[in-house]
Every structure is written in structure tokens, then in C-alpha cells.
Amino acid sequence: MADLQYSALTKLGIGALAFNSGLAIYKSWGDAGSVAFVLAADAALALLFVCLREFERARGGAAARNRNVKAAVWALTTLLTAMFASRVAPLMPPVVAAIVWVMAVATAAGGFCAFFLVF
């Protein structure tokens, strides 16, 4: 069975995320798209937290397992980056929106290079 003991800082961070998400859902209650965005972002963050914890435990483990965890971490961070860029870019002037998307793509590409080509 997995070790379910978390540090006080981790518990505080999860509590802050839950509180902030609750407020965001409360303020967005009439807008189903915004509520779905908050819930999807929370689900992705929770999965990312689990994957990062597994990645820390897998040091020195099987290389294939480590690669699968890296792939999951990269996919989740890329998903979150795209989700947030898709919410921010429409609020910006067209040139700034393009820069937001270029930076999102560069972040995803940089993460891919760091996870799979360098380390």
C-alpha cells in the first residue's frame, strides 16, 4: 500500500488550492465552462502531484517505468500550459496573444527536451 503521509507544507498547499478552487467555482457558478475549467485544472494538478511523487520514488527504478512517469508529467504540464494560455490569450491584444501561445509552445518543447533528450 502506498505511503499516504504528506508534509505540513504539502497539506497547506493542497488546502490553499482547494480553498481557491472553491472560491473560483462559487464566483463562476452560472458559467458551466468556467466551472469545468477549474475542475479540469484541479484534476490535472492532482494527477501531476501524484505523478511527481511517483517520479521521486522511482529514482533508480526501472528505466521504462521512469520514462512513463516522465511522459505523464510532461503531458500534464503541457495540458495545464495550454489550458491557461487558452484562457489568457483571448484577453490580450492579438500580438500579445500570439506571444502567449509562442511561449506556451516553447515551454512545452523545452520540457520535452529536458525530460526526454537531456536527462
C-alpha positions, 0 to 999 in steps of 0.5 A: 500500500502506498505511503499516504503521509504528506508534509505540513507544507504539502497539506497547506498547499493542497488546502490553499488550492482547494480553498481557491478552487472553491472560491473560483467555482462559487464566483463562476457558478452560472458559467458551466465552462468556467466551472469545468475549467477549474475542475479540469485544472484541479484534476490535472494538478492532482494527477501531476502531484501524484505523478511527481511523487511517483517520479521521486520514488522511482529514482533508480527504478526501472528505466521504462517505468521512469520514462512513463512517469516522465511522459505523464508529467510532461503531458500534464504540464503541457495540458495545464500550459495550454489550458491557461494560455487558452484562457489568457490569450483571448484577453490580450491584444492579438500580438500579445496573444500570439506571444502567449501561445509562442511561449506556451509552445516553447515551454512545452518543447523545452520540457520535452527536451529536458525530460526526454533528450537531456536527462 
